[in-house]
Amino acid sequence: MRPTPPNHANTGDAHSVTPSYLRRYRCLASGGATMTVHSTSISSKSNGAVLHDQHSTQPACPGTSAMRLVLMSAMTAMSLAIAGCAPMVVGSAALTTASIASDPRTTGQQLEDTEIEFKTASLLQSQFSELARINASSYNGVVLLTGDASDAEVRNKAVSLVSGIPNVKSVIDRINVGSKLPFSQVTADTWLSSKIRTTLIATRGIPSGSLKVTVEDGNVYIQGIVTQQQASDIARTVSSISGVKEVFTLFDIRSEEEINRLRGGTDPNPVQTGGSGASASQQPATSTSVAPGPTPSTVPVLPQSSPQARPI
């Protein structure tokens, strides 16, 4: 049986290991000291955003977490390739990791997101097999689920299972109940995802390496930490691409100074995400059904028009 191609999702640029990988690998093998990284993230909810403060321990050796992230991503891709004909694959981890250097998330958080995607794919495949085709994309512990399920019970159970995975802060449910997308549409989504990624890379001022893009039935979902200007530029750029029906943004809006501090390992107080106010309370993982209808809205996007993009 021929392997099923990866399902229409990507995490930005592929990351190539630098010439210092030998030094980093020796450091990884020797098991050096650790350091505590303090990070704050915002998880999306239907009634606003929830502020989460977390303390993660990472190796103090430079590059160790980055190497672990690359290795985990490679393991994820190989596992999915071995699955071959399995109808359910994780979206973003199956293709590439975001550019580690440019991603505002800590390498520890990036690794955590990759692990969440891997666990989600394995869990849903073992539970539902032919009953669903679900993609998962995790960014700062906020998991976006897209795809289709045979009935509402399968969809609800899938959301519940993913909500229980360690380190998942919230689940955004965009699973369609009904028949599976035809293979021709899945292929078209994969092609469109590649076209979007290429366009973002070629557009000046857009941090393409730190974005996650998921495409489902022509609808585009974008996750990332960006400035307000970058959010507008991304929405406008993606909305103008032929084949895009609608753009949904799941952005954590920050100032340029805050993003620079994040890249430096210090997480300042976050600002609002997608137009929703933030709460400083710690809450368990929650699921949000974004669209009550069985299928996402498919309002055509006219090239060169105002972007029909909206936050989830």
N, C-alpha and C positions, 0 to 999 in steps of 0.2 A: 504494500500500500504506500502510495506517495505521501511524504510529509505534508501536513497542512501548513501553508505559509503563515508567518506571524500576522496577527490581526491588527491592522490599522492603528498603531499608536507608536509614538516615539518620544524620546527624552532629550532631543537636541543633538549636539555634535557627538561623534564618537570620540572617546578619549584614548589617545595613544600614550603608552608608558614612556617616560622620558629616559635619557641615557643613565640617569641616576638610579634606575630600578634595581641594579645589583646591590647598591648600598642600602636601599630601602628594604630589599628582601632580606639581607643579612640582619638588619635591625629587627624585622618582623620575626625572623626565626629565633633570634636571641631572646626575645621577650623582655623588652625594656620596661622603664618606669611608666606610670600612667599619670594623666592629668584630668582634672574635672572641667568639663565645658558646660557653661551655663547658657541655655538658649531658650528663647520664648517664641512660640508660634501661635497662629490664629487658626482655629478650625472652623469651617463653614457650618452654619446651622440655618434652618429656614427662618428663624426669628432673630438672626444676628450672628455675631461671631463670638467664639469663646476663647479667651486668652489662656494659654497653657504655658507654665514655666516648668522646664525640666532640666535636670542635671545629669549629664551623661559622662561616663568615664571613657577616655580615649587614650591610646598609647601616646606617650610624650615624644617618642621617636618621630621625627618629621617623615611624613609620607606613609606611615604604617596604616592609618585608617584609609587613606586613598588606595593603597594597594589592596586592602581587604575589600574595599568597595568594588574595585575592578574584578577581583577574583570572584566575589559573590555574583556579580553581573554575568560573568562568563559561565559560572556554574548554573545560573538560572537559565541562560540561553541553551546550554547543552541539555539540561533536563527537559526543557520544552521540545528540543529537537528529537530527543529520544522518544518522547510521547508520540511524535509523528502525527498520527491520525486523530489524536484527541481533539474534540471539538472546542475545548475551552483552554485558552491560553492567557497568560498575563500580558497586558498591553505593552507598557513602557519597557519593562526589563528585558523583553524578548529581543529588542533591537540594540539599543545603545544606552550608555549612561550619559547624563549631562556632563558638560565640561566641569570637572571638579574645581579647577582654579577659579572659574567665574561664577560658580553657584553660591548664592548667599547662605545656603544651608551649610552647616558644619559637615565635615566628612562623616562624622558619626551619624548624623541625621540622614544623610544620603544612603549610608549603609542600612540604616534602620528601614527606610522606605523601600529599598530593594528587597530586604528580607520580608517585609509585609507583602509585597507583590508576589514573591515566590510562595509564601505560605498560603496566600489567597488562592493562587492558581492550583496548588496541590489539594487544598481543602475542597474547593468547589468541584474539581474534577472527580475526586473520590466520592463526593456526595451525590452529584447529579449526572455525571457522565453525559448521556445523550439528551438529557432533559433541558439543558441550557448551554448557551455560548456566551460566556461573560468575560469581559476584560476588566482588569483592575489597574489603576494608576494612583500611586500614593505620593503625596507631596506634603512634607512636614506632618506626616501621620494622618492627613485627611485623604481618605480613599474614595476615588471616583469609580463607580461601577457602571459600565455600559454593556450593551449586548442585548440578548433576548432570552426569555425563559418561557417554558411551555405553558405555565399558568401562574396566577398571582401567588399561590402557595409556595411555589418554587422560588419565585422572586423574593418574597418576604423572608423565607428561610435563609436564602443566600445573604441577604442584607444582615440578618441577625447573626449568622455565623461569622461574617467578616467583622462585625462590630465587636466580637469577642476575641479577636486576635490581639495578642499583646502589642502595646504601643499604638494601636489604632485609636485616634481621638474622635473621629467622626466619619460617617459614611454618607456619600452623596449618591442617591439611587437614581440612575438614568437607564434602568433596565426596561426594555420593552417586553410586554406580555403578548405572545403570539408566535407565529411561525418564524423560523430562522431566516435571516437575510440570505438571499441567493448568493452562490459563490461569486457570481459576476459582480455583485455590489461589494462584497468583501474585498475582492481584488481592486475594485475602483477606489474604495476607501484607503487601501494600502498605498496605491499610487498617489492619491490626493495628499495623504500624510507626508509622503516624500516630497511632493511638490511644495507643500506648505513649509516644511523644514528648510528646503533649499532657498525659498523666497525669503524667509526670515534671516537666514545666514547672510544673504546678499544685501539686506537692508541695513543701512547705517543707523546706529543708535539703538538697535534692538538687541537685548542680551539673549540671543538665540540659544546659547549653550546652557542656560539655566532655566529653560522653559520645558514643560512637558505638554505634548500635543496628542490628543486622542481624537480619532475620526470615527464616527458611527453613522452610517447611512447618509453621508454628506454633511452631517452636523459636526462642528468642530468645538472641542473643549480644550481650553488652554489653562494650565496651572503655572504659577510662578510668583516670585517676589519682585515687584517692579515699581517704578515711580509712576505717578499719574500720567505724565507725558508719554512714557513708554507704553503704558496700558492703552492709551488712545491710539498710538502709532501701530501697535500690534493689532488691535481690533480693526483699524482701517485697512491695514495691509492684508490681513487674512481674509477680510470680507470681500476684497476686490479680486480674489483668486477664483478663476473659473472652476465650477463644480462645487463650491461651498454653498450650502443652503442657509445655515445660520451659525453664528459664533457665540459660544457661551464662555465667559471669562470667570475664572476662579482665582483672582489675583489677591495677593496680600500687598496693599499699596503702602509704600514707604518713601521717605525722602532719600535723595541720593546720598546724603551723609549717613543715614541709618544703614543703608545697604552696604556702604563702604565699611562701616563698623562691623556689620554682620560678617563680611568676608574676612575681617580681621579677628573674628572669634568672639566679639562682644555684641550681645543682643540688646539693643535699646528698647524702650517701651514701644510696642507696635501701634500703628494707627489703624484706621478702619479698613475692612476688606470688602470690596464689592459694594460699597455704599451702606454697609451695615455697621452698627455700633459695636464696640468690643466690650466684653464683660471680663472682669478680672477674677471671676470665680473659677475654681477647678471643678470640672465636671467629667463624668465618664463618657466613653464613646457613645455617640448618638447617631441615629440614621435619619436622613431627611429625604422624603420623597419629593423631588423637585417638580415634576410634571405629573398631574393627576391623570392625564390621558394616557392611552396605551402607547402612543408614539410621540416623539418630539415634534415640535413645530417645524415645518419645512418651508418657511417663507423664503422665496428666492432672494438672493442678494445681488443687486445690480452693480456691476463694475463701476468704479469711480463715484459711487454714491456714498451718502453717509452710512457708516457701518451699522448693520443691524446686529449689533453685538450687545449682550446684556450679561450682567453678573448672575451667577447662580446663588 
